[in-house]
Amino acid sequence: MRAAVALAGLLMLSTAGNAEQHYAGMETRGIKSLSDQQIADLRAGRGMGLALAAELNGYPGPMHAIQLKDKLELTAAQVGKLQGLFSAMKAEAIATGKLLIEQERELNEAFAKQTVTLASLEAMTQKIGATHAALRAGHLKYHVATLAILTPDQVKRYNELRGYATNAPARHHHPAGRH
């Protein structure tokens, strides 16, 4: 028993030592909570993995479907619709990403100036959470819209081409009136 307690104590000490170094260097960031790469991704409207729930469950993304248009044998009409979706998604994601960057900057500045109160913290983090949710929903909804444009065989082929497990679902449901 004593050996187990001693081992647990050693593990906690070694973990604490690693934690002390974990954030070293991040204090020089302009916005402490965002890396330069995250800021660049938000400004460019990149997905950053926000649509993985859709992508990995048989809901292709418009950008990747366009990239695979020849292998998926997409029609010109399908490509046109997908390009429209991608343009809309990108514009929406860039606008929402810029808002998220600004909200994170405001939170960072409040902490830097030491003006944070419990009430202001609650308000700022609620806004950031809502913006992040809108960003994620924006990416996800375009995967849902892409599914309505592709045939079930194209979705199956998309999953194969993207290297997803063969048991990844190929959706056969299309919203009424869309295909």
Residue pairs with C-beta under 8 A, 6 or more apart in sequence:
26 32
29 35
29 36
30 105
30 108
31 39
31 101
31 104
31 105
31 108
32 108
32 111
33 104
33 107
33 108
34 42
34 101
34 104
38 48
39 101
41 48
41 97
42 48
42 97
42 98
42 100
42 101
42 135
43 94
43 97
43 98
43 101
44 94
44 97
45 89
45 90
45 91
45 92
45 93
45 94
45 97
46 93
47 61
47 93
47 139
50 135
50 136
50 139
50 140
51 59
51 61
51 136
51 139
51 140
51 142
51 143
53 140
54 61
54 139
54 140
54 143
54 144
55 61
55 64
55 143
55 162
56 164
56 168
57 168
57 169
58 147
58 155
58 159
58 168
58 169
58 170
58 171
59 143
59 144
59 146
59 147
59 171
60 143
60 146
60 147
60 150
60 155
60 158
60 159
60 162
61 139
61 142
61 143
61 146
62 82
62 83
62 85
62 86
62 89
62 142
62 143
62 145
62 146
63 86
63 89
64 158
64 162
65 72
65 74
65 82
65 146
65 149
65 150
65 154
65 158
66 79
66 82
66 83
66 86
68 158
68 161
68 162
69 78
69 79
69 82
71 157
71 161
72 150
72 154
72 157
72 158
72 161
73 154
74 82
74 150
74 154
78 149
78 150
81 149
82 146
82 149
85 142
85 145
85 146
85 149
86 142
88 142
89 138
89 139
89 142
92 138
93 135
93 138
93 139
96 131
96 134
96 135
96 138
97 135
99 131
100 128
100 131
100 132
100 135
103 124
103 127
103 128
103 131
104 128
106 124
107 124
107 125
107 128
110 116
110 120
110 121
110 124
147 155
147 171
147 174
148 174
148 175
148 178
148 179
149 178
149 179
150 158
151 179
152 170
152 171
152 172
153 170
155 170
155 171
156 170
159 168
159 170
160 166
